[in-house]
């Protein structure tokens, strides 16, 4: 009798293929996004420079060591301090940060991701795709750990967790390991159920079914069809909310049911995520959820629905068996993940549920959730510059245009996801908190300097590379135009000025 037969998930070859190639494709997008945006945001001369962060962390730990020495305490206190996390694990702590090293990290990550997308490591032994994914995980974790507020999104830690997990799916030489596949279901459960619970607890609008009256209009970065979705009847929006609650609070439990129920549950989650893809721009959050949910899809169900698919090309040989060392490694990782899951599990049922929180420095098992509260009105920060004397009431102010953030009233929002426009997302958060964020004040300084790298983050520079005399920030209330307003004016947005958020500033105070 083969006592290890239970270990092999013989009905998950296609799921493994989608998981490996899909997560690798999202790593490719993430590294590309970083390569294009990290230097002006976080580079040596960025808005929140990484070298400055590393120096601050070193100084904090040096002071902690000095305090421990004076008080006679052991190094254990310093270890506990590090455990609470001045900084997550990053190769830039050991090697130092330079923009060239960051580019090299992105290049290596993109090369590894591309190799998995086209299926090269999967043709070798099971340790080959494992090493490829662990390398991508380590490289991207190094970036996220120093990314500060520009990398403070739930999908960053989700990509790290998913990348680590799918590393242990093996190659085509062995059948997909059932423990790893089940852990993928567990990740999707936490992702969906956590998001559902945070909504029920967080905002009355989710409980009285009115949340979607606002969400399509006030979400961080609307897409091309967001306005059409917003203008749908209110009864449809209430149905949307009910569907969301079913998909996030009921369906995730069915991921652990026998087939074909499990495949049906995955199909429901995928369908709801595709609706979110169509109606918004949430970086790779929806796409990674779709990929992970496919981990619950069975080969037999796919073969029944699409009999023409050549699944035999990706299946492990019928006589293939997992070697003992591979079984032991996967089981060891499974025990580790289950042990680390105790904190996210407790968080799911906590009255003070945390949203998008990591409980370990390596982002292996995290807590997720999105839109626990819904903003009722859309307030945009409008950034303007002038070549005139800013004290002159007749000064002409020209608006800087962002790539994804709403601006021009006639411009239809574009689709960027799964690509992540980090500056545009942070601009959405400004009116919800403190507008004088250090990074935003430095951003205004970079505009005054006409910094070329910063200007590349924008869709349009009204001064065409020249320095403005002064810049300022105003707030405006945005809403989608009605169908009648759109027919009459051609406007997608209706804007109403609110006030000045940051008065005119100039590099030379005498000119302001």
Phi, psi and omega in degrees: 000135179273106183284352181255007182298328180297337186290334187267125176266087186290349182255020187231024180295315179293321178300316178299317181299315180293318180299312184293310183289324180293313179295321178297320178298322179287326171300319179300315178297318182294317179293323178295317177301318179293316180301322184279336190238341189296317186300310179289337181272316191226002183289191184304324179242031182278184181290323175231081190298131178298317178305322178295319178298314181297321177295319180296320179293317178299317180295319180295318180289326176297317179294325177295320177295319179296318179295320179296322180292320181291326183272356179079009179282162181277176178292349180302324179296319178297320179298319179294323178297316178296323181298325178289340167095077162295325185202139177284173180298132180205138178291341180288343176287324182276317186263348186085155182257135165220157178298327179293321178293322177298316179297322179294319177300315180295319181296316179295316179299318179293323178295315178297316180297318179297321181297323179285322180301320180273355170091020183287307181299332181294344180276349183262199178290164185298335181285344183288306174297331177300312180294324179297315181288321179296325177293316178298318178300312182295318181293316182287326175300323178298324179287312182299323184296333179251005186282348176052219187293335180286347177238026182268037182254151183299328182286347174291308180291330178295319177295321177297313181297315181295320180297319177294319186292312183289350174300337185252033173266350177079190179241184181288354176288339182230154175293155176300132180285125182301318180303319179292320179298318179295323177295328174295317176300319180297322177295315178297321178301311181296322181296312184281311182294323177298319178293322179293317181291322181294329178289313181299320182280333196269330189211131179301331183299330177285332181276327179264010172070025180253002187302322183279358169297332188247325196303314184299330181274326188256000179300156187307314182220096181298159177251184184301330183255008183296321180295317178298321178295320181296326184276001176294158183300154182296328178297326178292320179296323177294321176296322177303314182295317177300315178300321178297316181296319178295315183294330185257337184252341182246307186302322182304330178293333182283352176296338181260007179278164177294163173287150003270007180300320181299317178296320178297320178297316178298320180297322178295315179297317180297318180297317180293324178291324177296325175297321177291326176298317183292328189254007181197182180230089184247047181050229181258015182301310182291321182292321179289328175294320177299313181298313181294321179297331179295344176297344179263001181276130181271147179300320183297320179295319179293317179297325178291318182283325182229075186296344182277351180290129180278071183294339181297340181290338183246000183280146172292147179307145183301329181265007181289143178224147179286127179293155182304321182295324180290317177300315181297318181295314181296319179294323177297315178295322179299315178299318179300313182295319179295321178295316179289342182286351185296323180289312176298326179295315178297324181294327181301326185250015179272142176294333177256055183300130177273144179251129178053061182237143177252138182253000175219153187292342184261004177053046181273323179220116189235171175253139186235167179166150181215140174056052173297337173226154183243127176286138183272335180229151181258112176253125180250142172270119181258124182256127183230157175225162178218148173264357181265178174291115184296346178277350181278123179301338180267006180301141180265121181254132180247141186268135171281136181256132177266160184288318184243332181292138178303141179212268179303133183297332184270348187279125174285131178304143181263162176266120179245328182301143010277001176294143186249114174270097190289319179297316181298320178296318181292331177295327179294326183284338186305309182293345181275349182223231181262118186285338179276045177295141181305319182295325182287322177296322177291326177299317178297323177297320179295325177294321177297328179277351186055044181296121187298319182295320179292319181296334178291342177284348184259162177275330183206131174254111184295347181255005173050046175092349178276160180279131172285162178281327179204159175228160178209169178230129176241164175245143178222147176270126181247144168212156177291142176289150174285171179297321180293318178297321180293319178297323184281321187245341186078005182278139172273325181243150169247126185246140176228119180299141178249313181167181180268123180272316177228118182294168183306134175232151180220156177294322176259107184304332182291342182266352184271000000 
